[in-house]
């Protein structure tokens, strides 16, 4: 799907042309005047939700990135997964700042308030986005925390730029070599990635994701959580965020690369590169009830870590430990970064 083709809402208004989005803008001004309310209510929605944090943009690796920042001290950079954006880390932002850290939540390329570029969604380039943001923040090193696809990128960043990563916390994400192996040999994990298979078609996935006020995204979020689930406000926010023009397309491009590269030279070369041992102390958190990234797929990441490694399996928790069990997850995170300040 070309970048200039915006996702089309299920029921466009009379003044909507073929390139019209669903009445949202990444700058966060809420529904566009004249387009009517988006979602169940008419209240304005913004990608830059208010709170104790500060929003700003910075340049890195040839693109512009939106961040939310709170606190001062050693840098902890938080990287979201799909279909979330920086807001996923709201609990951890405040807790880390109170504990004496500079907490920064990043919107990945193509998502939230960051640039939607026409290319650059392979894991190597996305990982360089992350390490470039660390440098743009004026820091030499950072504690890196990544969830799901953001966790995959955290693994990659730790391999590509080891001197920049002070500690690593990976959430709901297998090491890329383990994930590759599982997708090629494990029918259960392949079936759990059914949504990723659906993303491989052109055009259709983008339209399905934004149709009916992003109802499909809401169903994904509901089915991927454990008993605690996500609160209604969070689900609403993620459904709104995916409807920002071009987000549906850009956010699934990494998944297209993932499957299409399995047999291509670039994918094989990437897998070989990921054999390099990770030298950052690594905390690996996994929800036992995660239906997307199965526990046995994630288990074994320590094989690639030539540093202290801790595995934590959280009972009754699904794909979003940082939101489903924020207190338990945050306690683990604070303990880990506290042990590896220097």
FITOR-271306 format. One record per residue: x, y, z of N, C-alpha, C in turn; residue in three letters. Coordinates in pm, whole numbers, plus 50000, padded with zeros to 5 digits. Each point is the difference from the previous one (the first is absolute). Layout:
% FITOR-271306
((X; Y; Z); (X; Y; Z); (X; Y; Z); Ala),
...
//
This chain:
% FITOR-271306
((50084; 49880; 50000); (49916; 50120; 50000); (50087; 50124; 50000); Unk),
((49996; 50083; 49896); (50082; 50121; 49997); (49968; 50092; 50118); Unk),
((50101; 50072; 50043); (49984; 50083; 50119); (49897; 50110; 49980); Unk),
((49983; 50046; 49876); (49906; 50109; 49980); (49856; 49954; 49995); Unk),
((49977; 49869; 50011); (49864; 49948; 50009); (49962; 49986; 50147); Unk),
((49910; 50082; 50046); (49961; 49997; 50140); (49898; 49890; 50024); Unk),
((50001; 49937; 50120); (49895; 49904; 50031); (49862; 50063; 49988); Unk),
((49908; 49930; 49944); (49866; 50053; 49974); (49904; 49951; 50106); Unk),
((49929; 50089; 50070); (49905; 49956; 50100); (49886; 49921; 49939); Unk),
((49933; 49922; 50083); (49894; 49913; 49949); (49885; 50080; 49937); Unk),
((49967; 50116; 50062); (49891; 50082; 49949); (50048; 50143; 49985); Unk),
((50071; 50031; 49892); (50055; 50134; 49983); (49890; 50105; 49989); Unk),
((50033; 50118; 50046); (49904; 50109; 49991); (49991; 50049; 49857); Unk),
((49900; 50082; 49973); (49974; 50042; 49863); (50116; 50077; 49940); Unk),
((50077; 50071; 50084); (50108; 50080; 49946); (50132; 49925; 50002); Unk),
((49997; 49868; 50027); (50124; 49923; 50004); (50037; 49954; 49861); Unk),
((50123; 50029; 49961); (50051; 49951; 49874); (50072; 49868; 50021); Unk),
((50060; 49942; 49894); (50066; 49872; 50012); (50120; 50003; 50090); Unk),
((50058; 50118; 50024); (50117; 50009; 50086); (49965; 50047; 50140); Unk),
((49874; 50004; 50034); (49959; 50052; 50130); (50023; 49897; 50108); Unk),
((50047; 50046; 50115); (50013; 49913; 50116); (49875; 50007; 50082); Unk),
((49997; 49934; 50119); (49880; 49996; 50079); (49983; 50116; 50096); Unk),
((50048; 50117; 49961); (49976; 50117; 50081); (50094; 50015; 50117); Unk),
((50123; 49944; 49989); (50097; 50012; 50108); (50129; 50055; 49943); Unk),
((50072; 50071; 50083); (50130; 50050; 49958); (50102; 49963; 50105); Unk),
((50125; 49961; 49959); (50098; 49957; 50097); (50043; 50108; 50095); Unk),
((49984; 50126; 49964); (50037; 50107; 50091); (49911; 50005; 50122); Unk),
((49885; 49935; 49992); (49920; 49985; 50119); (49890; 50101; 50017); Unk),
((49945; 50056; 49893); (49893; 50097; 50016); (49862; 49937; 50006); Unk),
((49996; 49865; 50000); (49873; 49931; 50010); (49930; 49996; 49866); Unk),
((49868; 49980; 49999); (49925; 49996; 49876); (50015; 50129; 49920); Unk),
((50011; 49986; 49871); (50018; 50116; 49914); (49866; 50072; 49983); Unk),
((49999; 50133; 50016); (49874; 50072; 49983); (49937; 49969; 49866); Unk),
((49868; 49982; 50001); (49929; 49971; 49877); (49990; 49853; 49969); Unk),
((50077; 49913; 50073); (49996; 49858; 49974); (49914; 49926; 50101); Unk),
((49962; 50068; 50108); (49918; 49935; 50101); (50084; 49922; 50099); Unk),
((49940; 49952; 50109); (50072; 49928; 50102); (50048; 49864; 49951); Unk),
((50109; 49956; 50056); (50053; 49867; 49970); (49977; 49915; 50122); Unk),
((49942; 49882; 49983); (49976; 49910; 50112); (49865; 50025; 50062); Unk),
((49982; 49945; 50121); (49869; 50001; 50063); (49962; 50137; 50054); Unk),
((50100; 50085; 50030); (49972; 50130; 50058); (50061; 50109; 49914); Unk),
((49954; 50123; 50024); (50049; 50114; 49923); (50119; 50067; 50067); Unk),
((50046; 49950; 50115); (50108; 50068; 50068); (50130; 49989; 49923); Unk),
((50080; 50107; 50002); (50125; 50004; 49925); (50097; 49898; 50057); Unk),
((50075; 49939; 49911); (50102; 49903; 50040); (50133; 50045; 49943); Unk),
((50105; 49984; 50076); (50131; 50046; 49958); (50104; 49892; 50022); Unk),
((50094; 49989; 49907); (50111; 49907; 50016); (50092; 50046; 50113); Unk),
((49994; 50128; 50031); (50084; 50058; 50105); (49916; 50018; 50127); Unk),
((49960; 49889; 50058); (49917; 50007; 50120); (50071; 50079; 50110); Unk),
((49920; 50078; 50071); (50056; 50083; 50107); (50035; 49914; 50121); Unk),
((50093; 50050; 50078); (50046; 49931; 50120); (50121; 50071; 50055); Unk),
((50070; 49939; 50094); (50117; 50065; 50059); (50120; 50005; 49906); Unk),
((49992; 49926; 49889); (50110; 49993; 49904); (50000; 50118; 49904); Unk),
((50111; 50012; 49927); (50015; 50104; 49899); (50008; 49934; 49863); Unk),
((49929; 50055; 49903); (50006; 49950; 49863); (50095; 50085; 49918); Unk),
((50080; 49934; 49918); (50081; 50074; 49904); (50043; 49909; 49886); Unk),
((50051; 50062; 49895); (50048; 49928; 49882); (50150; 50016; 49991); Unk),
((50065; 49897; 49945); (50143; 50010; 49975); (50035; 49922; 49874); Unk),
((50115; 50032; 49943); (50044; 49938; 49875); (50100; 49890; 50029); Unk),
((49986; 49889; 49925); (50095; 49889; 50012); (49988; 49912; 49876); Unk),
((50111; 49953; 49948); (50003; 49904; 49890); (49913; 50043; 49882); Unk),
((50002; 50129; 49971); (49931; 50050; 49882); (49851; 50018; 50014); Unk),
((49946; 49998; 50122); (49857; 50018; 50020); (49976; 50080; 50128); Unk),
((49874; 50038; 50020); (49960; 50074; 50120); (49919; 49907; 50090); Unk),
((50034; 50001; 50129); (49934; 49911; 50096); (49937; 50078; 50114); Unk),
((49881; 49956; 50038); (49931; 50057; 50114); (50035; 49920; 50125); Unk),
((50026; 50071; 50110); (50026; 49935; 50128); (49917; 50067; 50110); Unk),
((49974; 49923; 50105); (49947; 50054; 50125); (50106; 49977; 50105); Unk),
((50032; 50102; 50077); (50116; 49996; 50089); (49962; 50047; 50140); Unk),
((50057; 49934; 50100); (49972; 50035; 50139); (50118; 49962; 50087); Unk),
((50038; 50091; 50090); (50103; 49970; 50098); (50141; 50031; 49953); Unk),
((50096; 49981; 50090); (50141; 50022; 49969); (50082; 49891; 50066); Unk),
((50116; 49974; 49941); (50086; 49894; 50049); (50041; 49910; 49886); Unk),
((50044; 49877; 50028); (50035; 49907; 49892); (49882; 49978; 49906); Unk),
((50029; 49992; 49871); (49895; 49989; 49899); (49944; 49858; 49992); Unk),
((49867; 49991; 50004); (49929; 49875; 49970); (49911; 50028; 49880); Unk),
((50030; 49936; 49887); (49923; 50021; 49877); (49901; 49885; 49983); Unk),
((49872; 50034; 49985); (49891; 49904; 49993); (49944; 49994; 49858); Unk),
((49997; 49880; 49942); (49959; 49983; 49861); (49879; 49908; 49993); Unk),
((49891; 50051; 49946); (49872; 49928; 49996); (49997; 49891; 49895); Unk),
((49898; 49915; 50006); (49973; 49900; 49897); (49873; 50035; 49923); Unk),
((49952; 49906; 49922); (49880; 50020; 49917); (49878; 49946; 50074); Unk),
((49885; 50069; 49998); (49967; 50124; 49927); (50006; 50123; 50091); Unk),
((50094; 50004; 50089); (50008; 50110; 50098); (50088; 50114; 49947); Unk),
((50014; 50102; 50083); (50093; 50110; 49975); (50054; 50042; 50136); Unk),
((50063; 50115; 50014); (50070; 50036; 50124); (49913; 49986; 50124); Unk),
((49870; 50021; 49986); (49906; 50000; 50113); (50002; 49869; 50078); Unk),
((50047; 49893; 49937); (50006; 49869; 50065); (50085; 50003; 50126); Unk),
((50091; 50097; 50009); (50095; 50003; 50112); (49964; 50105; 50105); Unk),
((49875; 50046; 50003); (49962; 50107; 50093); (50026; 49961; 50145); Unk),
((49977; 49874; 50037); (50025; 49957; 50138); (50149; 50004; 50033); Unk),
((50080; 49955; 49906); (50144; 49992; 50025); (50067; 50137; 49994); Unk),
((49948; 50091; 49918); (50058; 50134; 49994); (50001; 50066; 50138); Unk),
((49887; 49997; 50067); (49991; 50066; 50131); (50082; 49925; 50104); Unk),
((49994; 49866; 49999); (50073; 49922; 50100); (50151; 50017; 49985); Unk),
((50049; 50000; 49877); (50143; 50016; 49977); (50047; 50139; 50041); Unk),
((49921; 50101; 49966); (50037; 50137; 50037); (50006; 50016; 50151); Unk),
((49903; 49943; 50070); (49999; 50006; 50146); (50119; 49927; 50061); Unk),
((50052; 49901; 49928); (50115; 49923; 50050); (50133; 50062; 49962); Unk),
((49998; 50114; 49933); (50124; 50071; 49970); (50058; 49973; 49862); Unk),
((49914; 49968; 49904); (50045; 49975; 49863); (49941; 50102; 49904); Unk),
((50068; 50016; 49888); (49946; 50078; 49889); (49926; 49902; 49910); Unk),
((49869; 49998; 50009); (49918; 49904; 49927); (49950; 50063; 49870); Unk),
((50024; 49932; 49889); (49960; 50050; 49869); (49926; 49890; 49926); Unk),
((49877; 50027; 49958); (49921; 49906; 49920); (49999; 50050; 49856); Unk),
((50037; 49913; 49909); (50019; 50035; 49860); (49885; 49950; 49913); Unk),
((49961; 50079; 49902); (49914; 49952; 49892); (50089; 49951; 49888); Unk),
((49988; 49873; 49963); (50081; 49946; 49893); (49967; 50066; 49866); Unk),
((50090; 49988; 49906); (49981; 50049; 49864); (49867; 49947; 49945); Unk),
((49919; 50091; 49946); (49873; 49963; 49939); (49883; 49993; 50094); Unk),
((50021; 50032; 50129); (49896; 49982; 50101); (49991; 50123; 50089); Unk),
((49881; 50025; 50056); (49982; 50109; 50095); (50032; 50134; 49939); Unk),
((50087; 50075; 50067); (50035; 50133; 49953); (50129; 50005; 49921); Unk),
((50057; 49883; 49966); (50126; 49996; 49925); (49976; 50000; 49850); Unk),
((50106; 50022; 49924); (49990; 50007; 49854); (49955; 49867; 49940); Unk),
((49921; 50012; 49894); (49959; 49884; 49920); (50077; 50005; 49869); Unk),
((50113; 49935; 49997); (50087; 50004; 49883); (49959; 49891; 49901); Unk),
((50034; 50014; 49871); (49959; 49900; 49902); (50074; 49868; 50012); Unk),
((50114; 49998; 50068); (50076; 49876; 50017); (50079; 50008; 50130); Unk),
((50072; 49893; 50032); (50083; 50000; 50121); (49943; 49918; 50113); Unk),
((49917; 49897; 49968); (49932; 49923; 50104); (50060; 49861; 50022); Unk),
((50122; 49978; 49951); (50071; 49877; 50032); (50059; 50013; 50139); Unk),
((50026; 49889; 50071); (50043; 50008; 50140); (50132; 50073; 50020); Unk),
((50091; 49988; 49903); (50128; 50069; 50016); (49982; 50151; 50005); Unk),
((49922; 50055; 49908); (49980; 50145; 49997); (49918; 50047; 50120); Unk),
((49898; 49923; 50040); (49919; 50039; 50116); (50083; 49998; 50128); Unk),
((50093; 49905; 50009); (50088; 49997; 50118); (50092; 50121; 50001); Unk),
((50045; 50043; 49882); (50083; 50120; 49994); (49919; 50125; 50033); Unk),
((49869; 49999; 49974); (49914; 50108; 50048); (50013; 50012; 50152); Unk),
((49991; 49886; 50067); (50002; 49999; 50147); (50132; 50050; 50054); Unk),
((50110; 49947; 49949); (50130; 50045; 50050); (50028; 50144; 49959); Unk),
((49946; 50043; 49885); (50014; 50139; 49960); (49925; 50094; 50092); Unk),
((49883; 49957; 50047); (49924; 50081; 50096); (50077; 50015; 50131); Unk),
((50065; 49893; 50043); (50081; 50009; 50123); (50106; 50108; 49984); Unk),
((50068; 49999; 49886); (50102; 50102; 49975); (49939; 50139; 49991); Unk),
((49884; 50012; 49934); (49936; 50130; 49987); (49952; 50055; 50134); Unk),
((49978; 49913; 50094); (49964; 50043; 50135); (50122; 50047; 50079); Unk),
((50117; 49993; 49937); (50123; 50046; 50064); (50060; 49900; 50096); Unk),
((49962; 49875; 49986); (50049; 49895; 50091); (50096; 49907; 49927); Unk),
((50095; 49949; 50076); (50097; 49905; 49945); (49947; 49858; 50005); Unk),
((49923; 49971; 50106); (49945; 49865; 50019); (49860; 50011; 50058); Unk),
((49925; 49889; 49991); (49864; 49999; 50055); (49963; 49858; 50042); Unk),
((49909; 49993; 50095); (49931; 49876; 50031); (49886; 49990; 49898); Unk),
((50000; 49895; 49921); (49903; 49987; 49892); (49893; 49897; 50037); Unk),
((49873; 50040; 49986); (49886; 49914; 50032); (49912; 49992; 49876); Unk),
((49969; 49878; 49954); (49919; 49985; 49881); (49895; 49893; 50016); Unk),
((49882; 50028; 49948); (49888; 49904; 50007); (49964; 49950; 49860); Unk),
((49980; 49868; 49986); (49954; 49938; 49875); (50091; 50040; 49885); Unk),
((49947; 50064; 49894); (50087; 50041; 49890); (50108; 50096; 50048); Unk),
((49968; 50082; 50099); (50102; 50086; 50061); (50104; 49919; 50075); Unk),
((49959; 49886; 50056); (50095; 49911; 50065); (50093; 49934; 49901); Unk),
((49946; 49962; 49884); (50085; 49946; 49893); (50107; 50101; 49962); Unk),
((49959; 50126; 49985); (50095; 50105; 49965); (50102; 50024; 50111); Unk),
((49959; 49979; 50124); (50094; 50013; 50111); (50111; 49894; 49990); Unk),
((49961; 49875; 49968); (50100; 49896; 49977); (50098; 50044; 49889); Unk),
((49943; 50053; 49891); (50083; 50037; 49885); (50093; 50117; 50034); Unk),
((49947; 50100; 50071); (50082; 50115; 50038); (50118; 49957; 50088); Unk),
((49975; 49903; 50089); (50106; 49953; 50089); (50110; 49927; 49924); Unk),
((49966; 49942; 49885); (50100; 49935; 49915); (50074; 50102; 49914); Unk),
((49925; 50094; 49943); (50059; 50094; 49905); (50080; 50111; 50067); Unk),
((49955; 50048; 50115); (50067; 50110; 50070); (50016; 49965; 50149); Unk),
((50082; 49899; 50029); (50011; 49952; 50139); (50051; 50106; 50098); Unk),
((50083; 50093; 49953); (50056; 50100; 50090); (49895; 50099; 50049); Unk),
((49884; 50007; 49931); (49897; 50097; 50035); (49900; 49943; 50101); Unk),
((49994; 49868; 50014); (49898; 49936; 50083); (50059; 49961; 50135); Unk),
((49955; 50068; 50104); (50050; 49974; 50135); (49935; 49877; 50062); Unk),
((49871; 49986; 49981); (49929; 49878; 50038); (49883; 49983; 49903); Unk),
((49950; 49877; 49993); (49896; 49967; 49905); (49884; 49935; 50075); Unk),
((49880; 50045; 49973); (49879; 49936; 50052); (49909; 49970; 49881); Unk),
((49976; 49872; 49977); (49921; 49956; 49885); (49870; 49940; 50051); Unk),
((49888; 50046; 49946); (49868; 49960; 50047); (49922; 49938; 49884); Unk),
((49951; 49878; 50019); (49915; 49934; 49900); (50066; 49995; 49863); Unk),
((50128; 49971; 49996); (50073; 49995; 49874); (50110; 49895; 50007); Unk),
((49996; 49903; 49911); (50106; 49901; 49990); (50122; 50062; 49931); Unk),
((50116; 49943; 50026); (50118; 50039; 49923); (49969; 49976; 49852); Unk),
((50042; 50090; 49910); (49966; 49985; 49858); (50034; 49864; 49940); Unk),
((50108; 49938; 50044); (50034; 49868; 49946); (49902; 49893; 50050); Unk),
((49958; 50013; 50126); (49901; 49906; 50053); (49865; 50018; 49930); Unk),
((49962; 50125; 49974); (49873; 50025; 49931); (50005; 49946; 49857); Unk),
((50109; 50023; 49933); (50016; 49949; 49864); (49986; 49848; 49998); Unk),
((50070; 49935; 50093); (49995; 49854; 50007); (49858; 49951; 50026); Unk),
((49929; 50068; 50090); (49864; 49959; 50034); (49905; 50017; 49881); Unk),
((50016; 50108; 49926); (49912; 50023; 49886); (50023; 49897; 49889); Unk),
((50120; 49947; 49994); (50033; 49901; 49898); (49968; 49857; 50042); Unk),
((49993; 49974; 50131); (49989; 49860; 50045); (49886; 49971; 50096); Unk),
((49943; 50103; 50063); (49901; 49977; 50106); (49861; 50042; 49950); Unk),
((49913; 49904; 49978); (49867; 50029; 49949); (49917; 50083; 50098); Unk),
((50019; 49978; 50130); (49924; 50075; 50100); (50036; 50148; 49995); Unk),
((50130; 50031; 49994); (50040; 50140; 49994); (49959; 50063; 49868); Unk),
((50010; 49926; 49892); (49959; 50051; 49869); (49851; 50035; 50002); Unk),
((49919; 49913; 50062); (49857; 50027; 50009); (49971; 50120; 50089); Unk),
((50080; 50018; 50106); (49981; 50114; 50090); (50029; 50132; 49930); Unk),
((50076; 49994; 49891); (50031; 50119; 49921); (49903; 50015; 49883); Unk),
((49877; 49956; 50019); (49901; 50006; 49893); (49981; 50142; 49950); Unk),
((50001; 50098; 50092); (49982; 50138; 49958); (50115; 50046; 49910); Unk),
((50121; 49951; 50029); (50117; 50037; 49918); (49986; 49942; 49860); Unk),
((49947; 49879; 49991); (49974; 49941; 49868); (49902; 50088; 49922); Unk),
((49896; 50049; 50069); (49902; 50086; 49934); (50058; 50131; 49952); Unk),
((50107; 50047; 50066); (50063; 50126; 49962); (50075; 49990; 49867); Unk),
((50023; 49881; 49949); (50084; 49985; 49880); (49929; 50042; 49872); Unk),
((49869; 50007; 50002); (49927; 50040; 49880); (50015; 50151; 49977); Unk),
((49997; 50043; 49875); (50004; 50145; 49975); (49863; 50063; 50023); Unk),
((50002; 50126; 50047); (49881; 50084; 50011); (49897; 49954; 50104); Unk),
((49959; 49876; 49991); (49888; 49953; 50082); (50024; 50014; 50150); Unk),
((50117; 49960; 50054); (50019; 50012; 50146); (49984; 50142; 50052); Unk),
((50054; 50096; 49926); (49990; 50140; 50044); (49854; 50042; 50012); Unk),
((49919; 49962; 49903); (49858; 50039; 50001); (49925; 49930; 50113); Unk),
((50033; 49874; 50023); (49933; 49926; 50108); (50035; 50058; 50136); Unk),
((50124; 50043; 50017); (50043; 50051; 50131); (49929; 50129; 50039); Unk),
((49968; 50085; 49903); (49938; 50128; 50033); (49848; 49998; 49987); Unk),
((49945; 49892; 49943); (49856; 49993; 49977); (49923; 49998; 50131); Unk),
((49880; 50059; 50000); (49911; 49999; 50116); (50069; 50049; 50127); Unk),
((50069; 50115; 49986); (50067; 50060; 50115); (50104; 49904; 50058); Unk),
((50074; 49931; 49913); (50107; 49908; 50038); (49949; 49889; 50092); Unk),
((49883; 49948; 49967); (49939; 49895; 50083); (50089; 49876; 50007); Unk),
((50070; 49967; 49892); (50087; 49882; 49999); (50114; 50014; 50100); Unk),
((50056; 50119; 50010); (50107; 50024; 50099); (49947; 49977; 50140); Unk),
((49878; 50046; 50027); (49940; 49975; 50131); (49985; 49852; 50028); Unk),
((49963; 49923; 49898); (49986; 49854; 50019); (50135; 49935; 50025); Unk),
((50103; 50045; 49929); (50134; 49948; 50026); (50041; 50025; 50145); Unk),
((49983; 50122; 50045); (50040; 50036; 50136); (49926; 49917; 50104); Unk),
((49872; 49979; 49976); (49919; 49922; 50095); (50044; 49854; 50004); Unk),
((50031; 49943; 49884); (50034; 49857; 49996); (50145; 49972; 50038); Unk),
((50084; 50102; 50003); (50142; 49979; 50030); (50034; 50021; 50147); Unk),
((49904; 50038; 50082); (50027; 50027; 50141); (49954; 49884; 50088); Unk),
((50054; 49998; 50123); (49957; 49903; 50099); (49875; 50047; 50071); Unk),
((49971; 49945; 50117); (49877; 50035; 50073); (49988; 50148; 50034); Unk),
((50111; 50068; 50024); (49994; 50142; 50038); (49957; 50089; 49883); Unk),
((50039; 49964; 49880); (49965; 50079; 49883); (50062; 50139; 50002); Unk),
((49961; 50083; 49904); (50043; 50139; 49994); (49882; 50088; 50034); Unk),
((50027; 50115; 50060); (49889; 50088; 50034); (49940; 50061; 49874); Unk),
((49876; 50040; 50010); (49923; 50049; 49885); (50065; 50121; 49935); Unk),
((50056; 50089; 50082); (50063; 50120; 49946); (50121; 49965; 49914); Unk),
((50076; 49900; 50041); (50118; 49960; 49924); (49959; 49940; 49866); Unk),
((49901; 49912; 50002); (49952; 49940; 49875); (49951; 50108; 49904); Unk),
((49925; 50095; 50053); (49951; 50111; 49917); (50117; 50076; 49939); Unk),
((50103; 50026; 50079); (50115; 50076; 49951); (50071; 49926; 49887); Unk),
((50018; 49870; 50014); (50071; 49924; 49896); (49917; 49988; 49873); Unk),
((49869; 49994; 50016); (49913; 49998; 49883); (50005; 50134; 49927); Unk),
((50010; 50108; 50073); (50010; 50131; 49936); (50136; 50015; 49931); Unk),
((50106; 49954; 50066); (50135; 50020; 49947); (50021; 49929; 49868); Unk),
((49943; 49882; 49984); (50020; 49925; 49875); (49929; 50068; 49884); Unk),
((49905; 50089; 50029); (49925; 50068; 49895); (50065; 50128; 49950); Unk),
((50109; 50042; 50062); (50074; 50114; 49946); (50048; 49962; 49861); Unk),
((49978; 50085; 49900); (50035; 49964; 49863); (50140; 49941; 49984); Unk),
((50006; 49890; 49928); (50121; 49925; 49966); (50054; 49912; 50113); Unk),
((49946; 50012; 50121); (50051; 49920; 50111); (49974; 49851; 49978); Unk),
((49881; 49965; 49954); (49968; 49859; 49979); (50102; 49937; 49905); Unk),
((50034; 50071; 49895); (50097; 49948; 49904); (50140; 49991; 50061); Unk),
((50047; 50111; 50054); (50138; 50004; 50051); (50021; 49903; 50116); Unk),
((49902; 49986; 50085); (50019; 49918; 50121); (50008; 49852; 49970); Unk),
((49947; 49955; 49884); (50008; 49857; 49970); (50111; 49969; 49900); Unk),
((50069; 50100; 49950); (50111; 49974; 49909); (50109; 49913; 50063); Unk),
((50036; 50018; 50129); (50101; 49909; 50058); (49956; 49854; 50000); Unk),
((49870; 49975; 50014); (49950; 49863; 49998); (50004; 49942; 49859); Unk),
((49981; 50085; 49902); (50015; 49954; 49862); (50145; 49960; 49974); Unk),
((50091; 50082; 50048); (50142; 49966; 49983); (50031; 49868; 50071); Unk),
((49946; 49982; 50118); (50030; 49881; 50080); (49972; 49872; 49924); Unk),
((49880; 49988; 49944); (49965; 49875; 49932); (50061; 49992; 49860); Unk),
((49999; 50110; 49927); (50048; 49995; 49863); (50151; 49980; 49992); Unk),
((50072; 50034; 50107); (50146; 49989; 49998); (50049; 49862; 50046); Unk),
((49910; 49913; 50044); (50044; 49872; 50053); (50089; 49923; 49903); Unk),
((49968; 50005; 49872); (50077; 49926; 49900); (50085; 50091; 49911); Unk),
((50000; 50131; 50030); (50076; 50093; 49917); (50140; 50017; 50054); Unk),
((50095; 50041; 49918); (50138; 50021; 50048); (50010; 50098; 50115); Unk),
((49920; 50110; 49995); (50010; 50099; 50108); (49954; 49942; 50134); Unk),
((49896; 49915; 49997); (49954; 49937; 50123); (50099; 49900; 50054); Unk),
((50059; 49923; 49912); (50100; 49900; 50042); (50123; 50070; 50057); Unk),
((50043; 50107; 49935); (50115; 50077; 50049); (49970; 50062; 50136); Unk),
((49878; 50051; 50017); (49961; 50057; 50129); (50005; 49894; 50110); Unk),
((49948; 49881; 49971); (50002; 49892; 50099); (50143; 49964; 50039); Unk),
((50089; 49997; 49905); (50141; 49971; 50030); (50061; 50108; 50089); Unk),
((49967; 50123; 49968); (50055; 50111; 50079); (49954; 49992; 50145); Unk),
((49878; 49951; 50021); (49945; 49993; 50135); (50060; 49888; 50084); Unk),
((50092; 49923; 49945); (50073; 49901; 50080); (50096; 50067; 50099); Unk),
((50036; 50124; 49973); (50096; 50071; 50083); (49950; 50009; 50144); Unk),
((50080; 49963; 50099); (49955; 50003; 50140); (49966; 50142; 50047); Unk),
((49899; 50009; 50082); (49958; 50127; 50058); (50076; 50021; 50131); Unk),
((50062; 50115; 50014); (50084; 50027; 50116); (49930; 50083; 50107); Unk),
((49876; 50039; 49976); (49925; 50078; 50099); (49927; 49906; 50096); Unk),
((50001; 50029; 50129); (49917; 49922; 50094); (49854; 50003; 49955); Unk),
((49935; 49884; 49996); (49870; 49990; 49935); (49894; 49940; 50091); Unk),
((49890; 50073; 50016); (49880; 49952; 50068); (49900; 49962; 49892); Unk),
((49949; 49878; 50007); (49908; 49949; 49898); (49867; 49967; 50067); Unk),
((49897; 50076; 49971); (49870; 49986; 50065); (49899; 49945; 49900); Unk),
((49924; 49901; 50043); (49903; 49936; 49913); (49873; 49969; 50078); Unk),
((49885; 50029; 49940); (49873; 49961; 50060); (49971; 49854; 49971); Unk),
((49968; 49923; 50103); (49974; 49857; 49981); (49877; 49975; 49915); Unk),
((49906; 50095; 49999); (49876; 49984; 49924); (50002; 50076; 49868); Unk),
((50120; 50032; 49951); (50012; 50074; 49874); (49961; 49911; 49883); Unk),
((49894; 50035; 49926); (49959; 49917; 49887); (50067; 50037; 49868); Unk),
((50080; 50106; 50000); (50065; 50048; 49878); (50143; 49949; 49991); Unk),
((50080; 50028; 50101); (50137; 49951; 50008); (49999; 49891; 50107); Unk),
((50002; 49875; 49960); (49986; 49890; 50095); (50123; 49990; 50089); Unk),
((49977; 49961; 50125); (50107; 49998; 50099); (50117; 49914; 49957); Unk),
((49971; 49885; 49939); (50112; 49912; 49962); (50080; 50057; 49884); Unk),
((49941; 50093; 49924); (50076; 50068; 49895); (50096; 50101; 50061); Unk),
((49954; 50071; 50100); (50083; 50102; 50065); (50109; 49937; 50086); Unk),
((49969; 49887; 50060); (50095; 49934; 50090); (50128; 49964; 49925); Unk),
((50113; 50029; 50059); (50127; 49965; 49937); (50078; 50118; 49949); Unk),
((49946; 50122; 50019); (50073; 50118; 49954); (50135; 50017; 50068); Unk),
((50014; 49944; 50118); (50126; 50011; 50072); (50117; 49936; 49929); Unk),
((49970; 49913; 49904); (50106; 49935; 49921); (50084; 50102; 49926); Unk),
((49940; 50116; 49970); (50068; 50102; 49920); (50057; 50113; 50087); Unk),
((49992; 49988; 50131); (50041; 50108; 50089); (50127; 49960; 50075); Unk),
((50108; 50072; 49976); (50127; 49977; 50068); (50014; 50100; 50114); Unk),
((49900; 50005; 50085); (49992; 50095; 50111); (49893; 49947; 50095); Unk),
((49981; 50062; 50116); (49892; 49956; 50088); (49866; 49997; 49927); Unk),
((49925; 49893; 50022); (49873; 49980; 49931); (49897; 49951; 50100); Unk),
((49883; 50061; 49999); (49892; 49960; 50090); (49872; 49977; 49919); Unk),
((49939; 49883; 50020); (49875; 49964; 49935); (49888; 50011; 50101); Unk),
((49892; 50072; 49963); (49885; 50014; 50088); (49873; 49965; 49923); Unk),
((49932; 49896; 50046); (49873; 49957; 49940); (49889; 50040; 50096); Unk),
((49907; 50084; 49954); (49895; 50055; 50085); (49871; 49921; 49981); Unk),
((49956; 49926; 50101); (49878; 49918; 49987); (49876; 50086; 49977); Unk),
((49911; 49952; 49914); (49873; 50069; 49977); (50010; 50129; 49923); Unk),
((50116; 50029; 49944); (50021; 50125; 49928); (50013; 49970; 49851); Unk),
((49936; 50081; 49917); (50001; 49980; 49856); (50114; 50072; 49931); Unk),
((49969; 50063; 49888); (50102; 50057; 49912); (50051; 50136; 50047); Unk),
((49935; 50062; 50100); (50035; 50137; 50040); (50031; 50008; 50150); Unk),
((50107; 49937; 50046); (50031; 50001; 50145); (50009; 50138; 50060); Unk),
((50055; 50096; 49926); (50018; 50136; 50052); (49868; 50071; 50024); Unk),
((49892; 49953; 49936); (49868; 50060; 50021); (49907; 49910; 50080); Unk),
((50011; 49870; 49983); (49913; 49907; 50072); (50041; 49985; 50146); Unk),
((50129; 50004; 50026); (50051; 49988; 50137); (50106; 50109; 50022); Unk),
((49959; 50128; 49994); (50100; 50108; 50001); (50084; 50006; 50127); Unk),
((49940; 49972; 50115); (50078; 50008; 50123); (50105; 49890; 50006); Unk),
((49960; 49877; 49966); (50095; 49889; 50003); (50110; 50019; 49897); Unk),
((49962; 50040; 49879); (50100; 50021; 49896); (50094; 50114; 50037); Unk),
((49947; 50111; 50048); (50083; 50116; 50032); (50098; 49968; 50112); Unk),
((49956; 49920; 50097); (50090; 49960; 50108); (50118; 49920; 49944); Unk),
((49973; 49909; 49906); (50107; 49923; 49937); (50095; 50092; 49923); Unk),
((49943; 50095; 49927); (50081; 50092; 49920); (50088; 50088; 50088); Unk),
((49942; 50058; 50104); (50077; 50086; 50089); (50113; 49924; 50068); Unk),
((49972; 49877; 50041); (50105; 49919; 50061); (50114; 49974; 49902); Unk),
((49964; 49971; 49875); (50101; 49965; 49901); (50088; 50120; 49964); Unk),
((49939; 50114; 49968); (50081; 50116; 49962); (50079; 50050; 50122); Unk),
((49942; 49983; 50120); (50073; 50040; 50120); (50126; 49919; 50023); Unk),
((49997; 49874; 49960); (50116; 49912; 50015); (50109; 50031; 49898); Unk),
((49963; 50068; 49893); (50096; 50020; 49889); (50014; 50146; 49962); Unk),
((49998; 50086; 50103); (50018; 50143; 49972); (50137; 50028; 49941); Unk),
((50101; 49930; 50046); (50136; 50015; 49944); (50081; 49878; 50035); Unk),
//
